[in-house]
C-alpha cells in the first residue's frame, strides 16, 4: 500500500521544546539543543568517552566486521511498496550509503530477477544540494501511481521536506507540490490535490507540536490558500487525513488524535461531509477492502473481544445506516494481531502466537463470513509482512529468526509460498542454540524471553556467563527474534559478537509491548508502569536462578522508551545489573511532556503536570531518583543532537547529574541520525563496536577471536 500509516507517522514525528524549564535545575542549559555551552559539554563527554572506548581491545576489528555485515553486497531487496504493477525499494550498500530509491516491475520481482531502474540516488542528491539527505519514504497517488510526494530529512531527524516526484520520468516535478521542512502529514486527495497537515503559522500547532489543522491544497494555488477540512484542539496530539486506496477508488478518513491511543475518526463523503465512524476511539484502523473499513479492536466492543479484527461497510455509514459489524478474526489468548493489510480481494493478517509469527489470509464470503488460511511459512520464526499488491492477490513476507538468515517469500492464498530470495548464512549458527523460557514477575504473570547462547554453556555443564538483556516494554511494540547480524535497535551485530564469544543474549518480552495483544500493552500503563520494570527484573533474576548468569554480570539494553526502562533498572536493581546500554532515552519524566514530542505520550505515562499523575511517575523517573553514594553500574548513554522525537536533553541532563555525583559513565552524542542515533550503516557499525567494547569492559569479558 502507498499510505504511510498514521501510527508510524505518530511514532516518527516530533516537535520543539514547549514550556519553561524549572530554574532550580542546574542542568537546564542542556535542553538548549544547539546552545554553545550545551554543545561544549557534549563535546567534552564525547571526546573523553570515545578516547576510552575506541582504545579498548578489539574495537577496530568489531567496527570493521560490523560494517562488512551491515553493508554486505548480498542483501534482500525488500519491497517497500507495491504500486499497481511496480515495486519500490530503497537499496543501501557500501557504494550507496544513504541509498538508491528504485523501481522494478512486479512480474520481474516476483520471479526473483528484478530489473531495477534508479529513481533517486540519495547520496548524489545530497551532494548536489549540499544537504545530508536521509530517506524518509514516499506517499504515492492512486490508482495511477505515477507521482509521489518524497520525504527527505536533512541529517536524519523526523522533520522532513516533501517534494513531488514523477516516476515515469525519474525527476522531481518542476513547480510541483512542495512542503517546507516540518513534521508534515499528507496524502493525495486526487490527481491534482493534497490533504496537508503542517505548520500553517500562528496557532496551527498542538501542544505536542503536531499540526492542528488539515487542509485541502489544490495544484496551482499557494499552500497558504489551502482550504481547511478539519481541525483539532491544542490539547489534542494532532490531526491528519489518511487516504486508503481500494481498487480504482480511494476512501479518505479524517483522524483527530486525542492522545497516542485514542482518535476521533470521520469518513469524508464525496460532497465533503464528515461522517463519524462507529468504531471506538481506541480501535486501530488498518485498511479498506472492497468498500469495507478494516480495524483491530484495542478493547472489548459490542461483544467482540479486544484484539479482534472487525469490518463494516463504509457505504452504509455514509448513507446514515447502522452498519453490520463483521468479525473477521478473533485471536486466542496466546495470540496477537500485529499487522493487517489488503491485496486485491484478500485480507492479510500477521500474527504472533507465543511470540512466534504466522501469516493468515482471509477472504469474505457472499454471506459476510470470513474464511482463513494459514501460510505454510517456517515455524518458530519472525514474519514481516513487507508489502501487498493491489492488482492481484499476493503478499511478500520476510521470515527470519536469531539463527536463520532472512528469506523473502511471495505468498498467495491457499498456495505453497514461493521463495523469492534467501540470504546465505553470515555466521556459524551450528554452535549456537535458542530457547524460549518464561520468568515469573512479581504479580505472578509469566514473562516470555528468548535465550541465545553457545551450545554447552549454562544448563549443559558450563558455569554462569555474562548476559545481555534487550527489552522495550511500551507502545504496543512487540519484540520478536531477528537475525543476529542486523538488529539496529539492538545495537546492530553487537548481539552476534556477544554470543560468538561465549556470552548469552536475551530478548525479553515484557509487558507494555504487543506480544499478547492489547491486554499485554495495557497492564503497565500509567500508574501501573512498575509492572514493566518488575518484568525486566524477573527475567534477570531468572537468569541468575537458572545458572545462566550471575548478579552484576547482566547488562540491560533499551532505546527510547527502552532507554527509560534501563534507566529505571539501573537505579532499582544495582545489585543485579552490571552494565546499562541506554539509547535515545527518556529520563526526566517531570519534563518529558514539555520536550520535543513528549506531550503526545501522556496516554502511555500520564501527565506529570497533574499532581495525581506525578505522584506515581515520580516514583520511577530516573533523573529525579538518581542518588548520591550508590554503586550504580556505569552506563553507556547514546543519543543524537538531531533527535527531534526524544529530546537529547534527557540523556544530557542525566549524564550531567552522574558527573556531579562523581559517578562514572560513557556518553556518545552523534551529531546526526535523529531518533535512530545513526543516519546510515556506517554510524550503526560504529555504535555496535562501541557497545561491544563497553560490555567487555564492564562485565569483565574479552574478545576471543
C-alpha atoms as one frame of an Amber mdcrd trajectory, in Angstrom:
protein
   0.000   0.000   0.000   1.251   3.513  -0.714  -0.013   5.029   2.521   2.340
   5.667   5.408   0.230   4.606   8.386  -0.915   7.188  10.972   0.633   5.112
  13.777   4.025   5.022  12.070   3.812   8.746  11.420   2.843   9.419  15.004
   5.820   7.372  16.192   8.050   9.188  13.767   7.051  12.801  14.260   8.359
  15.293  16.804   8.329  18.908  17.904  10.477  21.515  19.558  10.606  22.126
  23.290   7.470  23.560  24.868   7.156  25.327  28.194   9.725  26.699  30.579
  12.465  24.715  32.258  12.448  24.892  36.069  15.105  27.434  37.047  16.134
  25.264  40.003  17.588  22.634  37.682  21.306  23.425  37.262  21.372  21.287
  34.125  18.542  23.131  32.380  21.014  24.679  29.923  21.442  21.234  28.344
  17.912  21.465  26.935  19.184  24.167  24.571  19.850  21.688  21.769  22.317
  23.781  19.759  23.436  26.128  22.534  27.192  26.669  22.720  27.502  25.770
  26.389  25.468  22.594  25.882  27.420  21.523  22.804  30.752  22.246  24.524
  29.715  19.977  27.393  28.641  17.258  24.965  31.890  17.574  23.014  33.921
  17.069  26.199  31.933  13.948  27.121  32.202  12.601  23.574  35.956  13.129
  23.468  36.516  11.502  26.830  34.256   8.525  26.183  35.355   7.818  22.610
  39.013   8.020  23.619  38.393   5.428  26.314  36.204   3.036  24.301  37.960
   3.206  20.939  41.222   2.294  22.671  39.758  -0.926  24.053  40.961  -4.264
  22.660  39.028  -5.366  19.602  37.286  -2.064  18.831  38.718  -1.650  15.334
  38.012  -5.289  14.461  34.444  -5.083  15.774  33.764  -1.929  13.794  35.250
  -3.320  10.591  33.328  -6.586  10.832  30.101  -4.825  11.803  30.368  -2.632
   8.717  31.065  -5.641   6.497  27.971  -7.372   7.874  25.694  -4.339   7.665
  26.842  -3.270   4.200  27.079  -6.713   2.625  26.622  -6.706  -1.142  24.415
  -9.785  -0.829  21.158  -8.438   0.595  17.463  -8.972   0.035  15.757  -6.174
  -1.860  12.634  -5.999   0.284   9.583  -4.418  -1.345   8.934  -1.133   0.418
   5.743  -0.528  -1.576   3.858  -2.157  -4.410   2.213   0.435  -6.631  -0.008
  -1.210  -9.225   2.408  -3.387 -11.199   5.544  -1.690  -9.816   7.731  -2.490
  -6.796   9.654   0.243  -4.997  12.781  -0.374  -2.923  15.453   1.647  -1.124
  18.819  -0.071  -1.621  21.804   0.659   0.638  25.305  -0.796   0.388  28.954
   0.278   0.579  28.682   2.405  -2.553  25.250   3.810  -1.701  25.360   4.691
   1.968  22.140   6.717   2.018  20.537   4.611  -0.670  19.117   4.263  -4.155
  15.368   4.623  -4.455  14.449   2.409  -7.370  11.609   0.665  -9.193  11.109
  -2.703 -10.893   8.151  -4.490 -12.425   6.128  -6.683 -10.095   6.453  -9.589
 -12.528  10.255  -9.498 -12.590  10.436  -9.008  -8.834   8.172 -11.999  -8.152
  10.411 -14.188 -10.340  13.354 -13.220  -8.162  15.053 -11.452 -11.074  14.061
  -7.784 -10.762  15.252  -5.298 -13.350  15.767  -2.098 -11.397  15.601   1.487
 -12.592  17.043   4.083 -10.225  14.705   6.952  -9.413  16.719   8.884  -6.815
  20.345   8.453  -5.777  20.008   9.871  -2.266  23.779  10.259  -1.762  24.213
  12.088  -5.073  21.185  14.285  -4.405  22.620  15.294  -1.047  25.980  16.159
  -2.573  24.366  18.182  -5.359  22.128  20.129  -2.971  24.605  20.493  -0.110
  22.383  18.541   2.284  22.836  15.430   4.390  19.683  13.838   2.990  18.229
  10.778   4.689  15.369   8.905   3.012  12.057   9.029   4.902   9.642   7.419
   2.447   7.197   8.334  -0.297   3.435   8.812  -0.491   2.158   7.997  -3.977
  -1.146   8.815  -5.662  -3.505   6.057  -6.719  -4.668   4.464  -8.887  -2.189
   5.859 -11.447   0.842   5.593  -9.132   2.847   7.909 -11.324   3.512  10.710
  -8.845   4.819  10.561  -5.278   5.476  13.027  -2.503   9.014  12.191  -1.422
  10.059  12.873   2.192  13.701  13.764   2.891  15.310  14.619   6.220  18.445
  16.737   6.492  20.563  14.701   8.919  18.056  12.035   9.882  15.624  13.896
  12.120  11.886  13.405  11.883  11.174  16.797  10.312  11.168  16.448   6.529
  10.748  18.343   3.299   8.120  16.923   0.947   8.690  17.216  -2.818   6.663
  15.935  -5.760   8.385  13.312  -7.897   7.393  11.825 -11.261   8.102   8.090
 -11.529   7.921   7.700 -15.353  10.476  10.457 -15.996  12.507   9.808 -12.849
  12.590  13.515 -11.985  11.251  15.934  -9.432   8.297  17.848 -10.830   9.148
  21.394 -11.816   6.801  23.740  -9.928   5.219  20.664  -8.347   3.862  20.340
  -4.828   6.492  21.153  -2.203   6.110  21.475   1.559   8.845  23.123   3.689
  10.629  21.186   6.408   8.325  20.171   9.212   6.664  17.146  10.747   4.152
  17.183   7.919   1.367  14.663   7.368  -0.028  14.476   3.863  -1.884  12.244
   1.417  -3.246  12.560  -2.093  -6.769  13.939  -2.466  -6.837  13.359  -6.223
  -4.567  13.803  -9.244  -4.038  17.495  -8.506  -4.730  17.943  -4.823  -3.260
  17.005  -1.459  -4.605  16.750   2.041  -1.923  18.515   4.089  -1.447  18.898
   7.832   1.618  21.008   8.538   2.782  24.240  10.155   0.410  26.884   8.804
   1.666  29.605  11.130   0.435  31.038  14.411  -1.848  28.762  16.468  -1.675
  25.994  13.851   0.120  23.516  16.129  -0.976  21.494  19.147   0.859  21.455
  22.469   2.557  18.288  21.224   3.879  20.280  18.278   1.921  18.374  15.651
  -0.351  20.003  13.047  -3.687  21.217  14.423  -5.395  21.774  11.075  -5.797
  19.587   7.993  -6.354  21.350   4.672  -7.106  20.585   1.055  -4.413  22.035
  -1.201  -5.126  22.264  -4.927  -2.445  22.413  -7.571  -1.625  25.875  -8.841
  -2.525  27.628  -5.602  -0.183  28.648  -2.754  -0.046  26.431   0.311  -1.352
  29.317   2.388  -4.568  29.336   0.353  -5.398  25.697   1.131  -8.939  25.107
   2.424  -9.397  23.816   5.968 -11.058  20.387   6.152 -10.957  19.772   9.888
  -9.132  20.885  13.000  -8.007  19.549  16.362  -7.768  21.306  19.708  -4.446
  22.448  21.097  -4.688  19.743  23.758  -5.046  17.012  21.126  -1.948  15.323
  19.740  -2.682  16.320  16.149  -4.740  15.746  13.024  -4.339  14.058   9.669
  -6.334  12.891   6.657  -5.483   9.291   5.772  -6.437   8.057   2.320  -6.997
   4.334   1.738  -6.815   3.050  -1.865  -9.277   0.295  -2.760  -9.181  -0.764
  -6.390  -9.859   2.264  -8.580 -11.187   4.478  -5.808  -9.977   5.907  -2.529
 -11.518   6.435   0.895 -10.319   9.470   2.908 -10.581   9.431   6.676 -10.032
  12.428   8.958  -8.114  11.304  12.032  -8.018  13.612  15.060  -5.603  12.091
  17.572  -6.885  12.861  21.056  -3.902  11.093  22.607  -1.469   8.416  21.480
  -4.075   5.647  21.680  -7.398   7.409  21.080  -8.618   9.148  17.935 -11.825
  10.646  16.594 -12.259   9.385  13.019 -14.635  10.593  10.311 -15.160   9.447
   6.753 -15.078  12.164   4.110 -18.096  11.856   1.822 -17.898  12.769  -1.854
 -19.673  16.057  -1.086 -17.160  16.903   1.670 -19.360  15.942   4.645 -17.606
  14.394   7.628 -19.383  11.271   8.897 -18.127   9.727  12.132 -17.029   6.097
  12.129 -18.944   3.865  14.584 -15.718   2.353  15.907 -14.488   3.039  19.455
 -11.810   5.704  19.743  -9.057   3.226  20.644  -9.537   0.936  17.632  -6.623
   0.771  15.177  -7.606   1.493  11.569  -5.869  -0.972   9.254  -7.029  -0.790
   5.638 -10.015  -0.760   3.283 -11.034  -3.799   1.245 -13.992  -3.989  -1.139
 -15.574  -0.889   0.397 -15.194  -2.163   3.961 -13.100  -0.488   6.592 -10.948
  -2.998   8.482  -9.846  -2.284  12.051  -8.345  -4.016  15.094 -10.031  -3.519
  18.464  -7.975  -2.404  21.453 -10.849  -3.008  23.882 -13.965  -5.175  24.054
 -16.756  -3.721  21.917 -20.286  -4.869  21.185 -19.494  -8.360  22.390 -16.331
  -8.635  20.291 -13.188  -9.182  22.396 -10.210  -6.847  22.275  -7.511  -7.780
  19.799 -10.074  -8.888  17.205 -10.172  -7.716  13.595 -13.556  -6.326  12.503
 -15.044  -4.833   9.326 -18.002  -2.702   8.244 -19.428  -1.212   5.054 -18.333
   2.390   4.508 -21.294   2.945   2.161 -23.701   2.136   4.979 -22.073   4.681
   7.270 -22.079   7.406   4.613 -25.764   6.715   3.919 -26.635   7.092   7.587
 -27.365   3.370   8.089 -26.068   1.447  11.093 -23.532  -0.964   9.563 -23.248
  -4.643  10.399 -20.032  -5.215  12.336 -18.347  -8.332  10.944 -15.967 -10.471
  12.978 -13.055 -11.053  10.641 -10.630 -12.744  13.053 -10.709 -13.342  16.817
  -7.306 -14.336  18.271  -6.834 -16.794  21.131  -5.321 -15.846  24.498  -1.809
 -16.691  23.273  -2.179 -14.807  20.000  -1.848 -11.178  18.978  -2.627  -9.373
  15.737   0.406  -7.307  14.739  -0.285  -6.097  11.221  -3.209  -6.079   8.791
  -3.114  -5.216   5.087  -5.064  -5.975   1.943  -4.382  -7.022  -1.631  -6.921
  -7.053  -4.477  -9.540  -9.227  -2.735  -7.733 -10.775   0.239  -7.005  -9.570
   3.749  -3.596 -10.437   5.194  -3.001 -10.651   8.933   0.419 -11.031  10.514
   0.040 -12.580  13.966   2.045 -13.773  16.936   1.372 -16.989  18.842   3.520
 -17.100  21.987   5.755 -14.600  20.153   6.157 -16.882  17.124   4.996 -15.472
  13.797   2.276 -16.637  11.434   0.677 -15.136   8.331  -3.027 -15.626   7.677
  -5.011 -14.792   4.550  -8.764 -14.168   4.825 -11.457 -13.970   2.174 -15.030
 -12.798   2.620 -17.904 -14.991   1.517 -21.164 -13.799  -0.009 -22.909 -14.137
   3.372 -20.409 -11.935   5.185 -18.392 -14.724   6.806 -14.611 -14.722   6.587
 -12.560 -17.830   5.794  -8.930 -18.010   6.798  -5.891 -19.915   5.603  -2.511
 -20.051   7.366   0.502 -19.648   5.080   2.950 -22.557   5.234   5.936 -20.456
   6.269   8.758 -21.717   8.529   7.634 -22.231  12.130   9.211 -20.668  15.234
  10.207 -17.614  13.211   9.554 -13.921  12.965   7.442 -12.941   9.968   7.448
  -9.449   8.478   4.583  -8.544   6.163   6.573  -6.327   3.799   4.004  -5.357
   1.169   0.846  -6.461  -0.610  -0.256  -5.944  -4.204  -3.374  -4.012  -5.112
  -3.930  -5.515  -8.544  -3.519  -9.179  -7.610  -3.694 -11.325  -4.511  -0.075
 -11.684  -3.476   1.773 -10.666  -0.341   5.507 -10.548   0.273   6.785 -11.701
   3.649  10.284 -11.920   5.097  10.931 -14.782   7.509  13.885 -14.920   9.898
  14.988 -15.994  13.365  18.005 -15.389  15.569  19.985 -18.113  13.790  18.245
 -18.291  10.391  19.022 -15.619   7.787  16.141 -13.695   6.221  14.227 -15.251
   3.332  11.680 -13.391   1.202   8.539 -15.257   0.110   5.756 -14.484  -2.310
   2.554 -15.754  -0.680  -0.791 -16.405  -2.344  -3.940 -17.668  -0.620  -4.154
 -21.450  -0.189  -0.915 -21.949  -2.151   2.582 -23.000  -1.170   4.727 -19.890
  -0.556   7.452 -19.357  -3.141  10.925 -18.279  -2.047  11.881 -15.136  -3.972
  15.275 -14.664  -2.325  17.174 -16.191   0.582  20.316 -14.841   2.184  23.246
 -17.137   2.833  24.305 -17.688   6.439  26.509 -14.873   7.732  27.882 -16.781
  10.731  28.200 -20.319  12.020  24.893 -20.977  13.770  25.648 -24.672  14.320
  27.493 -23.771  17.531  24.530 -21.867  18.975  21.124 -22.650  20.451  17.924
 -20.706  21.124  15.476 -21.426  23.948  12.231 -19.731  24.858  11.731 -19.507
  28.596   9.242 -17.896  30.967  10.105 -15.907  34.073   7.593 -15.166  36.828
   7.032 -11.480  37.535   6.246 -10.018  40.940   2.469 -10.334  40.432   2.720
 -13.909  39.145   2.499 -13.117  35.413   4.589 -15.377  33.179   7.019 -13.311
  31.082   8.477 -14.962  27.982  12.045 -14.404  26.914  14.373 -15.812  24.288
  17.840 -17.004  25.283  20.611 -17.269  22.672  23.956 -18.813  23.607  26.599
 -21.257  22.543  25.868 -24.927  22.949  27.382 -26.381  26.101  27.084 -23.181
  28.146  24.915 -22.893  31.320  22.384 -25.663  31.640  24.717 -28.097  29.885
  27.512 -28.262  32.403  29.047 -24.789  31.979  29.197 -22.039  34.572  27.408
 -18.684  34.560  28.332 -16.291  31.752  27.717 -12.588  31.187  24.287 -11.877
  29.696  22.917  -9.009  27.620  19.152  -8.488  28.002  17.365  -6.269  25.481
  13.809  -5.068  26.155  11.366  -2.301  25.269   8.002  -2.705  27.002   5.787
   0.040  25.633   3.503   1.490  22.956   2.207  -1.940  21.798   5.564  -2.695
  20.140   6.319  -6.402  20.308   9.932  -7.542  20.424  10.485 -10.518  18.133
  13.611 -12.503  17.172  15.591 -11.223  14.201  18.790 -12.486  12.612  21.693
 -11.590  14.886  23.550  -9.780  12.114  21.195  -6.860  11.547  19.450  -5.500
  14.624  19.808  -1.714  14.558  17.623  -1.139  17.615  19.642  -3.761  19.457
  22.978  -2.158  18.548  23.358  -3.934  15.220  25.535  -7.084  15.255  26.725
  -6.476  18.821  24.437  -9.357  19.887  26.166 -11.667  17.415  29.626 -10.742
  18.679  28.390 -11.252  22.235  27.120 -14.794  21.610  30.122 -15.821  19.486
  32.391 -15.002  22.403  30.555 -17.330  24.772  28.073 -14.942  26.383  24.261
 -15.001  26.472  21.925 -12.728  24.516  18.361 -12.369  25.810  15.301 -10.764
  24.231  12.708 -10.094  26.926   9.001  -9.845  26.026   7.936  -7.719  28.972
   4.502  -6.155  29.345   3.824  -2.877  27.606   4.553  -4.346  24.192   2.107
  -6.090  21.895   3.266  -9.681  22.290  -0.132 -10.831  23.600  -2.362  -8.142
  22.180  -3.953  -5.072  23.808  -4.140  -6.518  27.318  -0.344  -7.051  27.358
   0.162  -3.413  26.457  -2.439  -2.010  28.813  -1.394  -3.801  32.010   1.572
  -1.470  32.758   0.091   1.821  31.559   0.313   4.985  33.667   0.096   4.191
  37.399   0.903   0.538  36.693   4.246   1.259  34.977   6.179  -0.578  37.641
   4.816  -3.857  36.275   7.029  -3.496  33.183  10.059  -2.850  35.347   9.211
  -5.816  37.572   9.031  -7.962  34.444  12.550  -6.981  33.403  13.901  -7.679
  36.880  12.131 -11.057  36.845  13.967 -12.040  33.658  17.288 -11.007  35.185
  16.559 -12.901  38.390  15.552 -15.953  36.344  18.903 -15.902  34.546  20.603
 -15.988  37.938  18.264 -18.631  39.373  18.810 -20.975  36.428  22.587 -20.536
  36.444  22.772 -18.824  33.070  24.377 -15.716  34.549  25.180 -14.100  37.868
  24.400 -10.850  39.642  26.236  -7.832  38.206  27.182  -9.957  35.191  23.945
  -8.937  33.467  23.675  -5.977  31.099  20.364  -4.447  30.039  19.828  -2.608
  26.769  16.970  -0.412  25.602  16.238   2.518  23.301  13.730   5.358  23.538
  11.035   4.041  25.911  13.517   1.194  26.397  16.062   3.819  27.454  13.658
   4.842  30.194  13.273   1.180  31.109  17.003   0.592  31.583  17.411   3.909
  33.394  14.882   2.678  35.937  16.569  -0.735  36.057  19.935   0.842  36.808
  18.506   2.626  39.843  16.124  -0.027  41.159  18.448  -3.036  40.908  22.113
  -2.005  41.002  22.686  -5.329  42.761  21.537  -7.234  39.662  22.881  -5.315
  36.673  26.497  -4.649  35.829  26.095  -2.652  32.620  23.435  -0.384  31.102
  23.140   0.382  27.363  20.871   3.429  27.283  19.884   4.624  23.799  17.972
   7.812  22.870  16.421   7.668  26.345  13.516   9.313  28.143  14.856  10.100
  31.613  13.446  13.347  33.010   9.833  12.275  33.339   8.919  15.509  35.128
   9.801  17.474  31.996   9.143  14.918  29.257   5.772  16.366  28.219   7.454
  19.738  27.557  10.329  18.354  25.485  10.074  17.516  21.772   7.200  15.122
  21.076   6.708  14.213  24.729   3.193  15.627  25.147   1.913  13.032  22.688
   2.889  10.208  25.060   0.767  11.261  28.038  -1.610   8.393  27.228   1.231
   5.971  27.937   2.829   7.509  31.020   0.399  10.063  32.462   0.696  13.845
  32.778   3.476  14.955  35.144   1.901  18.429  35.360  -1.031  16.893  37.227
  -0.145  16.229  40.891  -2.036  12.921  40.942  -0.076  11.640  37.932   3.266
  12.986  39.104   2.708  11.089  42.351   3.207   7.775  40.526   5.596   8.986
  37.804   7.917  10.484  40.415   8.458   7.057  41.951  10.454   5.862  38.952
  11.601   8.921  36.942  15.353   8.228  36.543  16.558  11.826  36.563  14.798
  12.605  39.838  15.596   9.275  41.516  19.353   9.227  40.948  21.011   9.203
  44.378  24.473  10.066  45.632  26.663   7.363  47.052  25.034   4.380  45.321
  27.250   1.940  43.445  25.473   2.138  40.099  26.792   0.351  37.029  28.493
   2.881  34.731  26.027   3.323  31.843  26.784   3.807  28.157  24.427   6.602
  27.081  23.977   7.442  23.415  21.724   9.852  21.565  21.744  12.295  18.655
  21.862  16.084  18.611  19.238  15.975  15.866  16.847  13.649  17.700  13.663
  15.671  17.313  11.488  12.947  18.805  13.073  12.230  22.205  14.897  15.411
  23.193  18.663  14.885  23.707  18.319  16.929  26.887  17.132  13.768  28.636
  20.432  11.990  28.048  22.490  15.123  28.616  20.941  16.055  31.949  21.175
  12.505  33.262  24.874  12.397  32.346  25.398  15.789  33.986  23.839  14.597
  37.228  26.012  11.479  37.185  29.002  13.762  36.641  28.002  15.974  39.548
  27.674  12.941  41.813  31.071  11.611  40.767  29.591   8.517  39.124  31.312
   7.076  36.036  29.539   6.924  32.674  30.225   6.754  28.948  28.454   9.171
  26.637  28.224   9.484  22.871  26.030  12.014  21.102  26.022  11.604  17.338
  25.637  14.980  15.587  23.327  13.339  13.014  20.922  10.435  12.887  17.744
  11.667  14.525  15.968   9.277  16.868  17.754   6.308  15.278  21.043   7.846
  16.504  22.553   6.934  13.145  21.803   8.249   9.665  23.401   5.265   7.898
  25.029   1.885   8.458  28.483   3.382   8.925  27.223   5.016  12.087  25.360
   1.848  13.098  28.602  -0.132  12.803  30.446   2.343  14.994  27.771   2.081
  17.659  27.849  -1.733  17.542  31.595  -1.653  18.173  31.275   0.890  20.981
  28.585  -1.179  22.692  30.605  -4.375  22.396  33.805  -2.996  23.929  31.756
  -1.255  26.607  30.130  -4.558  27.579  33.502  -6.318  27.588  34.882  -3.608
  29.857  32.006  -3.523  32.321  31.364  -7.245  32.592  34.959  -8.395  32.537
  34.869 -10.218  29.226  37.413 -10.055  26.426  37.476 -10.757  22.677  38.070
 -14.446  21.945  38.737 -14.276  18.197
